[in-house]
Amino acid sequence: MLKISRNSIYMLVVASCINTACTSTTTVKSQTDYTTIVPTSALYALPAVEEYKIGLGDLLEIKVFQAAELSGETRVDTNGNISLPLIGVIYVQGLTKTQVEQQLQNLLARNLLQNPQVTIFIKEFTAQRVTVEGSVAKPGVFPIQGRMTLLQALALAGGPVDLANQKKVLLFRRLNNQVKVYEVNLAAIRKAQMPDPYLQNDDRIVVARSEARFLVREAGTVLSPLGSLSYIINNLAN
C-alpha cells in the first residue's frame, strides 16, 4: 500500500487553499484595473465642506430671543417653503441656516421687533445621504446628520467586519460631473496619523476585503473538521 506522510497531505490541503485565494485576488484586481485611484492627499486638498444647505423635508427649530410666540418647529414643504406666525411663507430651500437667520432677522426688524436675534437648529436632515457597503456589519444608505465624518458613517454601518482591509477604504465622490475615487487608510485615521475626512452628499464608501485574512479563514474552514481529517491522514499515512 502506498504510504503518504502526514505533512505531505497537510501541504496539499494548504496549497489548494492558497491557489483558491490567489485566484480570487487576481479576479478582484482585474475588476479594479479600469478604476483610477486618486491619491489620498488630493482628498485633503479639497476645499472645506460648505455649510449645509436646507432641503425639502428638513425640520427646523427656530428660536427668536424673548419672543416665544415667534419661536417653534417647522418643516420645509415640497415647494421649499416654511410658514411662520406673523411672518408668513418664506422660501428657504437651498439656503444655509445662517442665510435664513439673517433673512428672518431682517423681516422681524422691519415690522415687529427691534434688534431681533434669531437662531435656527436643523433637527432633521432629509436631503443628504451617504452609502456604506463592502466589508461592514450593516451596509446601507444613511442620512447625513450635520457634518459627518468617515468614521461616523462607518459606525452607523456597524463598523468593519473581521475580514475588512482597514488600510484600503475607497471613497467615491462626484466632483464637476466626474466620479473621483480616493483610497483612505482607516487604520491610520484611528491612530490619529491622518485626518478623518468630512463626507458630502451622495458619497459612497466601500470597505475592501483583506485577502490575507480571507485566506486564513478559508484554510481554517478546510481544516476545521479535525476529527475527520486526522482520521483520513492517519489511515493514509499508516
GIURJO-V39075 format. One line per field, one symbol per residue. psi: psi as a letter, one per 20 degrees, with the letter a starting at -180 (. if undefined). Layout:
psi: ???
//
This chain:
psi: ppppqghhgghgghhggghgggggghggghhihipoppqhhhgiiqqqpqqppprpiqppoppppkmhiiraqqppaijjqqpqpigbpppipiqrhghhghgghgghhhhgqplqoppppohppiiqrqppabmrgnqappqpncoprghhghhhjjrqrhjqniinppoppppljqpqppopnhhhghjkiqqoqqrrpjqppoorqohghgggggghghjgmhggghggghhhi.
//
